[in-house]
């Protein structure tokens, strides 16, 4: 793969109108702005990240997480670009590299756009509805490819669908984003049937040809598979988007856990100081002597840790760039950073799984989310299968027109039901659940 092809401002769905505009914003900056002003992005403010949505204590939601990931991703790309500009000083396309921070920032902003309500438990609930629940009866009415997509529902693949699919009444190309930005969000560039691990793939069968068109245009390497499955190497910028996401969720989850008193101040300080050598630790401890507020101390430490990990991951990207471009790099950038920082990150990860993700409030959200999404899936899928029933008619009238729940094709109808549920916020899903159960009624 080569950067000259990998960096393309051609817009998906608007290829016939592609022209270089003489404006103050690049097409990649326009991608970022288009996302900020979109409804799916705004809805992220009411979608769970890890902890229940904020009450008196603010914790992260999907919106704030995505904004922070975009900031970190932009920083990662800037550090990497500085080195790449030196490496490719004599290349005629060298100036294209200056667009990398904007591409990565936009991709980071969009990386969670397809996540359903209630965090990762929402993904599991949708998959389980088909693999274990009432949706299992559909298996023999669908193709193997379609069934695989449903029982392995993946938020990353749904993000790609949200951005590229032409929903009813919408323009061709979905959001009409640039090819490079779209390729940069596909963390697992293969179809569900080629996935090594369940729920880890990059596009549904309905968007398979769309991804192929983008990948071929950008010169993304296709990997040989004996079974003929469509598997590609990652676009190189995926590694920076992934690193930004991993850095943010790990470090920010610690800060949120500290605010919620799930982790003590001492525990968090020990974990964060573990990223630095003795001399740097002494300096940081000295700085914190002038800070009385424990939350501010953690915020200072958090900024230091993120800064250190940005430097390490950007260096790992540059050092492994040749392998990445050859499609031969395996793992993630955090696997390749210095041993001390990697071990500190792994220590944070162990504590997160032991104390944060198993915290009572987090588990309660998973349990409630599973129940709510399963119920909504049962009602909506039942309605699209039997639209002639009175209850189905009433329920389908509440579904936004962009979702083709009245299609003559079964999979299209079922996927429209999934699209609708996945697009819901936690608040709306809970409200609809209560209304359909008769627990709340409009004021009369």
PEPEDA-V814839 format. One line per field, one symbol per residue. phi: phi as a letter, one per 20 degrees, with the letter a starting at -180 (. if undefined). burial: I if it has 16 or more other C-alpha atoms within 10 Angstrom, else O. A space follows every 50 residues. Layout:
# PEPEDA-V814839
phi=???
burial=???
This chain:
# PEPEDA-V814839
phi=.bfgefdcefefncgfdfbeeecfdfffffggfffgeefgfffffdcfec egggdfdfcfdffffffffffffffgfffffgfffffdgdefegfgffeg gffffffffefdfefffmmfffffffffgeecdffffegedcffffffff ecgcfffffffgedfefgndfgnmelefgfffffeefcfbfffdffdgmc bdbfffdgfffgfffffemffeefcfemfeccfffgfgffffffffffff fffffffffemfdfffffffffffecfgfffgfffffffedefgffffff fgffffgffffffffffffdgffffemdecncfffdeggfffffffffff ffffcefdfgfffffffffffffgfffgffffffecffffffgffffeeg ffeefdffegfgffffffgfffefegffffffgfffemeccffd
burial=IOOIOIIIIIIIIIOOOOOOOOOOOOIIIIIIOOIIOOOIIIIIIIIIII IIIOOOOOIIIIIOIIIIIIIIIIIIIIIIIOOIIOOOOOOOOIOOIOII IIIIIIIIIIIIIIIIIIIIIIIIIIIIIIIOOIIOOIIOOOOOOIIIII IIIIIIIIIIIIIIIIIOOOOOIIIIIIIIIIIIIIIIIIIIIIIOOOII IIIIIIIOOIIIOIIOOIIIIIOOOOOOOIIIIIIIIIIIIIIIIIIIII IIIIIIIIIOOOIOIOOIIOIIIIIIOOOOOOOIOOOIOOOOOOOOIIOO IIOIIIOOIIOIIIIIIIOOIOOIIOIOIOOIIIOIIOOOIIOIIIOIIO IIOOOIIOOOOIIOIIOOIIOIIIIIIIIIIIIIIOIOOOOIOOOIOOIO OOIIIIOOOIIIIIIIIIIIIIIIIIOOIIOIIOOOOOOOOOOO
